[in-house]
Amino acid sequence: MDQVEREKFELAVGKLTVAWAVAEHGLDQCISVIYHLKGGQAISKTLPLNARDKIKFFRKSVRSLPELHKAAEHADHMANMAVRILDDRNWCIHGVALQVGATMIPHPIELTRLQRPYMTSLEKKEVTLDSINKVMLDCMPLLLGFAFFLHDPLEVIPKEHVQQTLVRFGVSWPV
C-alpha cells in the first residue's frame, strides 16, 4: 500500500475547504437576493445559515416563486451538485480528525466520521488525493453556475460582469 505524507493530505483538504467556501459564497449571494429582493421571506422567516438548509431554501424558492420558475432545471442541477460536493467535502473535513497524528497515511486514505444524522456510530469511507482534488475542482463549475443564476433569472449581475469573470478564470462559455 502506498503512503501519503500528512502534509500533502492536509494541503488537499485545505484547498478543498477554500474551493467550497468560494462556491458556497456564490450560493449565499443567490439566496440573499432571493430572500431580500425576490420574495424569499414567503419561503422562510429567516435566511438559512448551514449549507444544507441554504440548498433546500434555494431549491424551494426557485420552485415556489413564479419569477424564478424558468430557472428550475438549472437550479435543481446546481442544488444536486452542491449536495454531492457538500457530502464529499464533509467527509474530508470531518473525517480528517483521526488522521492528524500520523506523519505517513496509508493510501487510499480511510476516513472515519460520526454517522449522520444521529451521530451515535462511526462510518468509514476511502478517499485518495485525486478524489479530494476532483471534489475541489467540482466547486468551480458550481460557483460559475451560481454566478450565471445571479445574471439570469435574478438579474443583479450584468452580462458583462459574468463575461469578465469567465475570462478571468480562463473559461470560454457563451453567456
Steps between C-alpha positions, in 0.01 A plus 500: 500500500634843409551762768401867481680770692266659751595844366378412148174368642449814708581719199239317291237535774591868544462572129164324503392711798586824320335389174180407685501833687512686167222287348285539813553876477334484156207316658488761778476779244215325319295427812558853631357650181212250503424574863533880495394590145297216350249407772698235687355614834186312396707179490681546832481749786882509524791442266643151550851480644622144443578374153233229479228745603632757251475244219146402607396866514651564155322201345166574671514870406555430133211254497269729700563848359341544155768745385764227542314199351679530165828422677374191685703251297820703541431545872431130555823410322700738719321389818571134421863581425531702821355216711744251345800730545389589854482134600846429355635815664349402835666159476837662444461772764342291775676178408844654534490502881630147543786553253671797664747304715669309221790633296437245225148389409408181310370571150208476427420696813234356729291779650280443803225731623188490713213364295240757398245605621498341848877505564493188720720269292797527267503461124800464269586601147816468291629799304810575299680827444365490144141459620541791744646710217206412274251622762703821532490550121124431493449811713598730209210404269267529799622855566459587132148355505406727788663796321286432192195474726574847638490622139195302387239473654598717800618790279740652753826444313533646151592270213831685457603422859429129451704506177792676673493244782510213253794658315684551829461128576597403146158360416353556155127439547243703310277714718 
